[in-house]
Amino acid sequence: MARGKLRRRLQRLDREILTERHEADLVDVLTIPEDFVSPARRIAMRVIWALGALFAAVLIVYLDRDGYRDIESTPDASSPLTFLDCLYYATVSLSTTGYGDITPYTETARLVNVLVITPLRVAFLIVLIGTTVETLTTQSRQALKIQRWRKSVRNHTVVVGYGTKGKTAVTAMVSDDVAPGNIVVVEQNDYALERAKAAGLVTVRGDATKAEVLRLASVQHAETIIVAANSDSDAVLVTLTARELNPNAKIIAAVREAENKHLLTQSGANTTVVTSETAGRLLGVAKKTPSVVEVMEDLLTPDAGFAISERAVTAKEVGGSPRHMKDVVLGVVRGGELLRIDAPEADAVELGDKLLVVKAADAEDD
């Protein structure tokens, strides 16, 4: 009972550390990818906005030109301003030069200057010093993006660890048409985070063994969680924490040693991959039949050659044997369970089954 109270208290403190903080405080932790805009385009956009503000002021002054007078040339205000006069007045006014030779003298013109020209002057100056303002507003813009993202993100994929395993997993998913913006990487290493940002992925800086970090990555709303931690102990703890936060997510975890596989299964992993044992098996096979290793690598590389794909059984195929189909069928998935091609239950496929097939990597799914 005391342990349960302590756990609830720690969880409450975890939420207060990150998930309950204002978005502006999360800018250095959670990063939403942005489209790259070249410096030349940024400058061009600022010039366009500045000219837009200038000509808006010119138009406003010109429409009310009877409310202005040029003290130097027409002190009695008998002659309205020309378009060139309006352009001159708007330029010196927005740039805050203000020579004072042209002034508004009617109440309407003065009111327009207060309500319209002054805001345009502020906007004009902001555009001119855009670099400084952009630096000051970057955190605000990122905080707004974080706020929107946290409210809208659902059914995404969380990848814990962006080392060799995590990066390769992301590459495979992107090759299978998963949008990079729908993948969230949780990492502590700065170099790995920069690589993930460059790939257009959402990143969360922090220790994934802590519940508040996973909660910030919106694990509770994720569809799939891939655990590619550097150590088996971290993988077990991350899997356990992720399963507590999201009982329904599909968790795929990598483990170095086969003896730790059952710990991941007990922690809630749906699928476990023993990396050292798999690599060792391929090394052993390569001694006698290196071509087998090449075929395996080809099947696991989705960009070229052949790839393993999953497709639904068509109505015409119901009742048929997967051994006699035009595709090379490796197995049948029925009710979420994989049946080997030589299993008696897989001798006749049923409606709703899915087939694991070998196809050309560049072929389109049916």
VEXTIMAR-372829 format. One line per 5 residues: number of its first residue (from 0); for each residue x, z, y of C-alpha. Coordinates in Angstrom, 1 decimal, decimal comma. Example, Ala and Ser with C-alpha at 12.3 -4.5 7.8 and 13.67 -1.06 7.14 Angstrom:
2
0	12,3 7,8 -4,5  13,7 7,1 -1,1 .
This chain:
366
0	0,0 0,0 0,0  2,8 0,9 2,4  4,6 -2,4 1,5  1,4 -4,3 2,3  1,1 -2,7 5,7 .
5	4,8 -3,4 6,4  4,3 -7,1 5,4  1,2 -7,5 7,6  3,1 -5,9 10,5  6,1 -8,2 10,0 .
10	3,8 -11,2 9,8  2,2 -10,2 13,1  5,6 -9,9 14,7  6,5 -13,3 13,4  3,5 -14,9 15,0 .
15	4,3 -13,2 18,3  7,9 -14,5 18,2  7,0 -18,2 18,1  3,5 -19,3 17,4  1,9 -17,2 20,1 .
20	4,5 -18,1 22,8  3,7 -20,5 25,5  4,5 -24,1 24,8  7,1 -24,1 27,7  9,1 -21,5 25,7 .
25	9,1 -23,8 22,6  10,9 -26,8 24,2  14,2 -25,9 22,7  12,6 -25,2 19,3  10,0 -27,9 18,7 .
30	10,8 -31,5 19,7  8,2 -34,3 19,8  9,9 -37,8 19,7  9,6 -40,0 22,8  9,9 -43,7 23,1 .
35	13,3 -44,8 24,6  13,1 -46,2 28,2  16,1 -47,9 29,6  17,6 -46,6 32,9  17,0 -50,0 34,5 .
40	13,3 -49,8 33,6  13,0 -46,3 34,9  14,5 -47,4 38,3  12,3 -50,4 38,4  9,2 -48,3 37,8 .
45	10,2 -45,9 40,5  10,6 -48,8 43,0  7,2 -50,2 42,0  5,5 -46,8 42,5  7,3 -46,3 45,9 .
50	6,2 -49,8 47,1  2,7 -49,0 45,8  2,6 -45,8 47,9  4,0 -47,7 50,9  1,5 -50,5 50,9 .
55	-1,4 -48,1 50,2  -0,4 -46,4 53,5  -0,1 -49,7 55,3  -3,6 -50,8 54,1  -5,1 -47,5 55,2 .
60	-3,5 -47,6 58,6  -4,4 -51,3 59,1  -8,1 -50,7 58,3  -8,2 -47,9 60,9  -5,7 -49,6 63,3 .
65	-8,0 -49,0 66,3  -7,4 -45,3 65,9  -3,7 -45,7 66,6  -1,7 -46,6 69,7  1,8 -47,6 70,5 .
70	2,9 -45,4 73,4  5,8 -47,6 74,3  4,0 -51,0 74,6  0,3 -50,1 75,0  0,0 -46,5 76,4 .
75	-3,7 -47,1 77,2  -4,5 -48,0 73,6  -6,2 -51,3 74,8  -4,6 -53,4 72,1  -4,9 -52,5 68,3 .
80	-1,9 -52,5 66,1  -0,7 -55,6 64,3  0,0 -55,7 60,6  3,8 -55,4 61,3  3,1 -52,4 63,5 .
85	1,1 -50,8 60,6  4,0 -51,6 58,2  6,5 -50,1 60,6  4,4 -46,9 61,1  3,8 -46,4 57,3 .
90	7,6 -46,9 56,6  8,8 -44,4 59,2  6,0 -42,0 58,4  6,5 -41,9 54,6  10,2 -41,7 55,0 .
95	9,7 -38,7 57,4  11,7 -40,5 60,1  8,8 -40,3 62,5  10,0 -41,8 65,8  6,7 -40,9 67,5 .
100	6,2 -44,2 69,2  3,0 -44,9 67,2  0,6 -42,1 66,9  -3,0 -41,5 65,7  -5,2 -40,5 68,6 .
105	-8,8 -40,6 67,2  -10,1 -37,8 65,1  -10,7 -40,1 62,2  -7,2 -41,4 62,2  -5,8 -37,9 62,4 .
110	-8,0 -36,7 59,5  -6,8 -39,7 57,4  -3,2 -38,8 58,2  -3,8 -35,2 57,0  -5,8 -36,0 53,9 .
115	-4,2 -39,3 52,8  -1,0 -40,2 54,5  0,6 -36,8 54,0  0,0 -36,8 50,2  1,3 -40,3 50,1 .
120	4,4 -39,2 51,9  4,9 -36,4 49,3  4,4 -38,9 46,5  6,8 -41,4 48,1  9,5 -38,8 48,4 .
125	9,0 -37,6 44,8  9,4 -41,2 43,6  12,6 -41,7 45,7  14,2 -38,5 44,2  12,7 -39,2 40,8 .
130	15,9 -38,4 38,9  15,9 -34,8 40,2  12,1 -34,5 39,8  12,3 -35,9 36,3  14,9 -33,3 35,3 .
135	12,7 -30,6 36,7  9,5 -31,9 35,0  11,0 -32,7 31,6  10,2 -29,3 30,2  6,7 -29,4 31,6 .
140	6,1 -32,8 30,0  7,5 -31,7 26,7  5,5 -28,5 26,8  2,3 -30,6 27,3  3,2 -32,8 24,4 .
145	3,9 -29,8 22,2  0,5 -28,3 23,2  -1,3 -31,6 22,3  0,7 -32,0 19,1  -0,1 -28,5 17,8 .
150	-3,8 -29,0 18,4  -4,0 -32,4 16,7  -1,5 -32,4 13,9  -3,1 -32,5 10,4  -2,3 -33,8 7,0 .
155	1,4 -34,4 7,9  4,5 -34,0 5,8  7,0 -31,1 6,4  10,6 -31,6 5,2  12,6 -28,5 5,0 .
160	16,3 -29,4 5,3  17,7 -32,7 6,6  20,9 -32,9 4,6  21,5 -35,7 2,1  18,4 -34,8 0,0 .
165	16,1 -34,4 3,0  17,3 -37,5 4,8  17,0 -39,6 1,6  13,4 -38,3 1,1  12,4 -39,2 4,6 .
170	14,0 -42,7 4,2  11,9 -43,2 1,1  8,7 -42,1 2,8  9,3 -44,3 5,8  10,0 -47,2 3,4 .
175	6,6 -46,5 1,9  4,9 -46,9 5,3  4,7 -43,2 6,3  4,9 -43,0 10,1  8,0 -41,1 11,3 .
180	5,8 -39,3 13,8  3,8 -37,9 10,9  7,0 -36,2 9,4  8,2 -32,8 10,6  11,8 -31,7 9,9 .
185	12,7 -28,0 9,9  16,4 -27,5 10,2  19,0 -25,2 11,8  22,0 -27,5 11,9  22,3 -29,2 15,3 .
190	23,9 -32,4 14,0  21,1 -32,8 11,4  18,5 -32,2 14,1  20,0 -34,9 16,3  19,9 -37,4 13,4 .
195	16,3 -36,5 12,8  15,4 -36,9 16,5  17,2 -40,3 16,5  15,0 -41,3 13,5  11,8 -40,6 15,6 .
200	10,9 -37,5 13,6  9,3 -34,3 15,0  11,8 -31,5 14,7  11,6 -27,7 14,5  14,8 -25,7 15,0 .
205	14,8 -22,5 12,9  15,2 -20,8 9,6  12,6 -22,1 7,3  12,6 -18,9 5,2  10,8 -17,3 8,0 .
210	7,0 -17,6 8,1  6,8 -18,1 11,9  9,1 -21,1 11,8  7,0 -22,8 9,1  3,9 -21,9 11,0 .
215	5,3 -23,6 14,1  5,8 -26,7 12,0  2,1 -26,4 11,2  2,7 -26,0 7,5  -0,7 -24,4 7,2 .
220	-2,2 -27,9 8,0  0,3 -30,0 6,1  -0,6 -32,3 3,2  2,8 -32,3 1,6  5,8 -30,0 1,9 .
225	9,2 -31,2 0,7  11,8 -28,4 0,2  15,3 -29,7 0,3  17,2 -26,5 1,1  20,9 -26,0 0,7 .
230	20,6 -23,2 -1,8  18,3 -22,4 -4,7  17,5 -18,9 -3,2  16,4 -20,5 0,1  14,4 -23,1 -1,8 .
235	12,5 -20,4 -3,7  11,8 -18,3 -0,6  10,7 -21,3 1,4  8,4 -22,4 -1,4  6,9 -19,0 -1,8 .
240	6,3 -18,6 2,0  4,9 -22,2 2,3  2,5 -21,6 -0,6  1,2 -18,4 1,1  0,6 -20,2 4,3 .
245	-1,0 -23,3 2,6  -2,6 -22,7 -0,8  -3,7 -26,4 -1,1  -0,6 -28,3 0,0  1,5 -30,4 -2,4 .
250	4,9 -28,8 -2,6  7,8 -30,8 -3,9  11,1 -28,8 -4,2  14,6 -29,6 -5,1  16,8 -27,1 -7,1 .
255	20,4 -27,4 -8,0  20,4 -25,5 -11,3  17,9 -26,0 -14,1  17,8 -22,3 -14,8  16,1 -21,7 -11,4 .
260	13,4 -24,4 -12,0  10,9 -21,8 -13,3  11,4 -19,7 -10,2  10,2 -22,6 -8,0  7,3 -23,2 -10,3 .
265	6,3 -19,6 -10,1  6,7 -19,6 -6,3  4,1 -22,4 -6,1  5,9 -25,7 -6,3  3,8 -28,6 -7,8 .
270	6,9 -30,7 -8,6  10,5 -29,7 -9,0  13,6 -31,9 -9,1  16,8 -30,6 -10,7  19,4 -32,4 -8,6 .
275	22,6 -31,3 -10,4  21,2 -32,0 -13,9  19,8 -35,4 -12,9  23,1 -36,4 -11,3  25,0 -35,2 -14,3 .
280	22,8 -37,1 -16,7  23,4 -40,3 -14,8  27,1 -39,7 -14,8  27,0 -39,3 -18,6  25,0 -42,4 -19,1 .
285	27,3 -44,4 -16,8  30,2 -43,8 -19,2  28,7 -46,0 -21,9  26,0 -48,1 -20,1  26,7 -48,3 -16,3 .
290	24,0 -51,0 -16,0  21,3 -48,4 -16,7  22,5 -46,4 -13,7  22,3 -49,5 -11,6  18,7 -50,1 -12,7 .
295	17,7 -46,5 -12,0  19,2 -46,7 -8,5  17,4 -49,9 -8,0  14,1 -48,3 -9,0  14,7 -45,4 -6,7 .
300	15,6 -47,6 -3,7  12,4 -48,9 -2,2  14,0 -51,4 0,2  15,3 -54,0 -2,2  15,0 -55,1 -5,9 .
305	12,4 -53,3 -7,9  10,6 -50,0 -7,2  8,2 -47,6 -9,0  4,7 -47,7 -7,5  1,3 -46,1 -8,3 .
310	-1,9 -48,2 -8,2  -5,5 -47,6 -9,3  -6,9 -49,1 -12,4  -9,2 -52,0 -11,7  -12,7 -52,5 -13,2 .
315	-11,4 -55,3 -15,4  -8,7 -53,2 -16,8  -10,9 -50,3 -18,0  -10,7 -49,9 -21,7  -7,6 -52,0 -22,0 .
320	-4,2 -50,8 -23,2  -1,5 -50,3 -20,5  1,0 -51,8 -22,9  -0,7 -55,2 -22,7  -1,1 -55,5 -18,9 .
325	0,7 -58,0 -16,8  2,5 -55,2 -14,9  5,3 -53,1 -16,5  3,5 -49,8 -16,9  5,5 -46,6 -17,2 .
330	2,7 -44,1 -17,4  -0,9 -43,2 -16,7  -2,0 -40,5 -14,3  -5,3 -39,0 -15,3  -6,8 -36,0 -13,5 .
335	-3,5 -35,3 -11,8  -1,6 -35,2 -15,1  1,0 -37,8 -16,1  0,5 -39,3 -19,6  3,4 -41,2 -21,2 .
340	2,9 -44,8 -22,1  3,2 -43,9 -25,8  0,7 -41,0 -25,7  -2,5 -41,5 -27,7  -4,7 -40,5 -24,8 .
345	-3,1 -43,4 -22,7  -3,9 -46,1 -25,2  -7,1 -47,0 -23,3  -7,2 -46,6 -19,5  -10,3 -45,2 -17,8 .
350	-11,9 -45,8 -14,5  -10,2 -43,4 -12,0  -6,9 -43,5 -13,7  -3,8 -44,5 -11,8  -0,9 -46,5 -13,3 .
355	2,8 -46,0 -12,6  4,1 -49,6 -12,5  7,4 -51,4 -11,8  7,0 -54,0 -9,0  9,2 -55,9 -6,6 .
360	10,1 -53,7 -3,7  8,9 -56,3 -1,1  5,6 -56,9 -2,9  2,4 -55,8 -1,3  0,1 -53,3 -3,0 .
365	-3,1 -54,5 -4,4 .
